[in-house]
Amino acid sequence: MTTGNPDLLSADTARALQLLKAALPDVERMAGRYFRSSEEIAMLTARTLMRAREAIRRDPAEIETESDMRALLFRIQHQHVQELLCQDTRNVG
């Protein structure tokens, strides 16, 4: 954890953010599995990145490898799509 300067990142946070940056193409590709329109893919990608950053802030040490990052991103996207599906079913009735 850093002390003093809030602009400095812990080593765990810096590593997790690097893994997130490297996974950007995967995030869009995974979003394309759920949606076809570029607007929907962009929305899911943005939400995924936002939630991933929040997860990194909460516990950066949890994400040590590329595999850890991909698993996190998959869980985030899957959860968000499930939330959207629940909203859609509520709106139908």
Backbone torsions as a table, in degrees:
resi	resn	phi	psi	omega
1	MET	NA	147.8	-178.8
2	THR	-88.7	154.9	174.5
3	THR	-127.9	141.3	176.3
4	GLY	89.5	-80.1	-173.5
5	ASN	-90.6	110.7	-178.3
6	PRO	-69.6	-12.2	179.0
7	ASP	-77.7	-17.6	178.9
8	LEU	-81.3	138.8	-179.9
9	LEU	-101.2	147.9	172.6
10	SER	-68.6	161.5	179.3
11	ALA	-61.6	-39.5	178.9
12	ASP	-63.1	-43.9	179.9
13	THR	-65.3	-44.9	179.7
14	ALA	-60.5	-43.0	179.0
15	ARG	-64.2	-44.9	-179.4
16	ALA	-63.6	-39.6	178.1
17	LEU	-67.0	-36.2	175.5
18	GLN	-63.8	-41.3	177.6
19	LEU	-64.8	-38.0	177.3
20	LEU	-64.2	-44.4	178.9
21	LYS	-60.2	-42.2	179.4
22	ALA	-67.0	-24.7	-176.6
23	ALA	-90.0	-0.5	-177.1
24	LEU	-51.6	-47.2	178.8
25	PRO	-61.0	-35.1	178.1
26	ASP	-65.6	-36.8	-178.9
27	VAL	-60.9	-47.8	179.3
28	GLU	-65.8	-40.3	179.9
29	ARG	-63.8	-42.5	178.4
30	MET	-64.6	-39.1	178.8
31	ALA	-63.0	-33.3	178.4
32	GLY	-66.2	-17.6	175.8
33	ARG	-72.4	-28.4	-176.8
34	TYR	-95.1	-33.7	-173.8
35	PHE	-130.3	158.0	178.5
36	ARG	-108.1	-35.4	-175.9
37	SER	-76.2	145.7	-178.9
38	SER	-64.6	-31.6	177.9
39	GLU	-65.3	-44.4	179.9
40	GLU	-67.1	-39.6	177.9
41	ILE	-63.4	-43.7	179.1
42	ALA	-63.6	-40.5	179.4
43	MET	-64.0	-47.0	-179.9
44	LEU	-66.4	-38.1	178.0
45	THR	-62.7	-46.5	-179.9
46	ALA	-62.9	-45.1	179.4
47	ARG	-63.4	-39.3	179.8
48	THR	-63.3	-46.0	-179.8
49	LEU	-63.9	-39.8	179.2
50	MET	-63.3	-46.3	-179.8
51	ARG	-68.5	-32.9	177.7
52	ALA	-66.5	-42.3	177.1
53	ARG	-61.4	-39.6	177.3
54	GLU	-62.9	-42.3	179.1
55	ALA	-64.4	-39.0	178.5
56	ILE	-64.6	-41.5	178.7
57	ARG	-62.8	-39.8	-178.7
58	ARG	-67.4	-45.5	-175.0
59	ASP	-153.3	78.7	-177.2
60	PRO	-64.8	-27.2	-177.8
61	ALA	-69.2	-17.2	179.1
62	GLU	-66.6	-24.0	-174.4
63	ILE	-109.3	97.1	-176.3
64	GLU	-106.1	-24.1	-174.2
65	THR	-132.3	168.7	175.1
66	GLU	-59.8	-37.1	178.5
67	SER	-63.1	-41.7	176.5
68	ASP	-59.6	-42.9	-178.8
69	MET	-65.8	-45.6	179.5
70	ARG	-60.7	-40.6	179.1
71	ALA	-64.1	-42.4	177.8
72	LEU	-60.9	-47.9	-178.3
73	LEU	-63.2	-40.5	178.0
74	PHE	-62.3	-46.1	179.7
75	ARG	-60.3	-42.7	-179.2
76	ILE	-63.0	-48.7	-178.6
77	GLN	-64.5	-43.8	-179.3
78	HIS	-60.9	-44.3	179.2
79	GLN	-61.7	-43.5	-178.6
80	HIS	-65.7	-41.8	178.6
81	VAL	-63.7	-40.4	177.0
82	GLN	-61.3	-40.5	177.3
83	GLU	-62.3	-42.5	178.5
84	LEU	-64.0	-40.4	178.6
85	LEU	-64.5	-39.8	177.4
86	CYS	-63.5	-40.4	177.4
87	GLN	-62.7	-43.4	-179.6
88	ASP	-62.1	-41.2	-179.1
89	THR	-70.1	-30.9	176.2
90	ARG	-70.7	-34.0	-178.4
91	ASN	-76.3	-20.9	-178.6
92	VAL	-71.5	-40.4	-174.6
93	GLY	-74.3	NA	NA
